[in-house]
């Protein structure tokens, strides 16, 4: 190799940022490598035991099965909880499409479990400004603003405590809370274009709204952004459950926090929810064949799984019976890891599929039943979310919590 | 000259942007060159005659004397007025210091005259966010937010119609009007980092709030930013009186407007108000010896003029009597051009100073009397501006105007 070759391009490096998740492996993103690269911590058995000890209940299967697999300063949050000191949860959604899909449910299911388990307040940011700024096909912020309210119904259907949850559209809330906008300005002043270029890969062709948006996603990490909700308590620590592609925003936030004498938010990272076609990509609304939507009919779910779900089984039935299936690449098995709560049954299905006694068709049948129940149940709950209920969740107000 | 020399640096080029005004000539900025560079139009005698014809009154001496000297599409505004169609005025202030100075008064005096003459509504933007983002020594947006309210008193003292004027702090209003924030997003999406780099000279070390700020100064040019005030009329044309260093913001705004199907704002540009030390620089709050503040006592005004006002007179009395003074560089004469309303007296003083029959001391005495009256009168009017009156001007509300 020539002496002047300094940049070694690794063709197998995964691309993971808030806009792209692309793995070169059919087993999906190398999360060990990602933890190392991002500098976060693996959630290990000791931490899980500690969570179970302080809460007095088993962790959610998402955590047990490594779906939420990485964190930053989760110990600090557990300590606060042990000392009976308050913390709050913050998560979000970019409302770019009418229908949310299964992957979008993952952080909300975990967040709902965390809220119930720790009995804490929660703020949910709908980044209608971001989605307008990024999506070429979205011509006006009124479109994403409307979607924020539509998507809020799906989020509410996940079962958040109406007395402890504030959902807000950025367009509403930046245009409704001077303290929030002040924090955005405070953060903006501490971050240069050079820094967002390094963190997010922005370049000179990015529009100026995109350039400053990271400050808007950072601001809800600081309780001083919500004077009404937190009664003016400006140092309530924050825990953010999110998919790991959002980590760059919060690395930036954690870097800025001490400069503003704010607390660094803690994080809980999930893996990506794979596309039907396999774990190289994540499920994406912009490719409908990759996604099971929360609006899909029972029939559509059945058809999509049968038609598109990538199989890790043998090429022929004979080969499958002989060699068995590959659990790591089989999308149906991967989805069951997310949504089949019964550990014993999951283990049995895995074992049988691996040895070849269970076929891809059998496994898909199991998955179809699980997803039909999940999505059907979600649709029922969503139908009960009236406009009035949405208004209640989205009204800035003191939450029912003692700080 | 070598063939590869492509960049010709003109050492005599003035620096004029929203943050710096620096001329290499003691006669100040070359405004003809600036008009050519910015691509605006000179206000000529025909246009002045037309203004006087449509309004039925003489133009303000600022316009007559070329203090407001350049424009963009002023004819369009006059046409609308002739057709009895509405327009509105928009101007602003960056609240970076407690005390405003004489130079800050200039756009407001002109704007007040325009409001009175055309009987139109007016919005005044206090860019408390901008000043926080730019000034290293300002540690928190609460400081500039407070200054916005303080400075509003000085602005109100200029005599704006309380029923037709809305003054707003960005922090309040971005945090108070979703429609305003939506327009900011719409503008941001149409402007890249590359463009603000070219227009404003930004580089990668600018903070991300600075990078997106131009969209915030642009937004009030579009009446759709003020649904309450303009009753939802989204295509009311806008006229912006401002010092010409603000033109880059509005060149950008005019470039973006048609892409959003908004109207381009018209502009009326003033020259800079010279520093006491001379026309190479403009009066600046950050150099107190360069400025007469609106809070200065009668004695301070006298002392500052006598001590600092740059003289265009002869080196000795004898020389002055023989050769006379230079009106172009003499700061006292220049200030009298701004604030001595009596045309006949101004002409006489100019003639006598130029021929040497009037000394620098005599001219300063005249100026001191004019400024003591102006500043003293301003202070009296400002004292009558109560907190309650400020609140009235700064409340988003329908203005008393028929659209």
Interface residues (C-beta under 8 A of the other chain):
Chain A: X129 X132 X133 X140 X141 X142 X145 X171 X172 X174 X175 X176 X177 X178 X179 X180 X181 X182 X184 X185 X186 X188 X189 X190 X191 X192 X193 X194 X195 X196 X197 X202 X203 X204 X205 X206 X207 X208 X209 X210 X211 X212 X214 X215
Chain B: X129 X132 X133 X140 X141 X142 X145 X171 X172 X174 X175 X176 X177 X178 X179 X180 X181 X182 X184 X185 X186 X188 X189 X190 X191 X192 X193 X194 X196 X197 X202 X203 X204 X205 X206 X207 X208 X209 X210 X211 X212 X214 X215
